[in-house]
Amino acid sequence: MYAVEVSDQIMIAHSFRGELFGPAQN
């Protein structure tokens, strides 16, 4: 259960970073 929550947070943070820094870098 804990591992699932952590993986979800990582995926959300990764996608959130991608939306912010992806277009900014390009």
Distance bins in CASP14 RR format, pairs under 12 A and 6 or more apart:
PFRMAT RR
TARGET T0000
AUTHOR 0000-0000-0000
RMODE 2
METHOD distances of the structure
MODEL  1
1 7 0 0 0 0 0 1 0 0 0 0 0
1 8 0 0 0 0 0 1 0 0 0 0 0
2 8 0 0 0 0 0 1 0 0 0 0 0
2 9 0 0 0 0 0 1 0 0 0 0 0
3 9 0 0 0 0 0 1 0 0 0 0 0
3 10 0 0 0 0 0 1 0 0 0 0 0
4 10 0 0 0 0 0 1 0 0 0 0 0
4 11 0 0 0 0 0 1 0 0 0 0 0
5 11 0 0 0 0 0 1 0 0 0 0 0
5 12 0 0 0 0 0 1 0 0 0 0 0
6 12 0 0 0 0 0 1 0 0 0 0 0
6 13 0 0 0 0 0 1 0 0 0 0 0
7 13 0 0 0 0 0 1 0 0 0 0 0
7 14 0 0 0 0 0 1 0 0 0 0 0
8 14 0 0 0 0 0 1 0 0 0 0 0
8 15 0 0 0 0 0 1 0 0 0 0 0
9 15 0 0 0 0 0 1 0 0 0 0 0
9 16 0 0 0 0 0 1 0 0 0 0 0
10 16 0 0 0 0 0 1 0 0 0 0 0
10 17 0 0 0 0 0 1 0 0 0 0 0
11 17 0 0 0 0 0 1 0 0 0 0 0
11 18 0 0 0 0 0 1 0 0 0 0 0
12 18 0 0 0 0 0 1 0 0 0 0 0
12 19 0 0 0 0 0 1 0 0 0 0 0
13 19 0 0 0 0 0 1 0 0 0 0 0
13 20 0 0 0 0 0 1 0 0 0 0 0
13 21 0 0 0 0 0 1 0 0 0 0 0
14 20 0 0 0 0 0 1 0 0 0 0 0
14 21 0 0 0 0 0 1 0 0 0 0 0
14 22 0 0 0 0 0 1 0 0 0 0 0
15 21 0 0 0 0 0 1 0 0 0 0 0
15 22 0 0 0 0 0 1 0 0 0 0 0
16 22 0 0 0 0 0 1 0 0 0 0 0
17 23 0 0 0 0 0 1 0 0 0 0 0
17 24 0 0 0 0 0 1 0 0 0 0 0
17 25 0 0 0 0 0 1 0 0 0 0 0
18 24 0 0 0 0 1 0 0 0 0 0 0
18 25 0 0 0 0 1 0 0 0 0 0 0
18 26 0 0 0 0 0 1 0 0 0 0 0
19 25 0 0 0 0 0 1 0 0 0 0 0
19 26 0 0 0 0 0 1 0 0 0 0 0
20 26 0 0 0 0 0 1 0 0 0 0 0
END
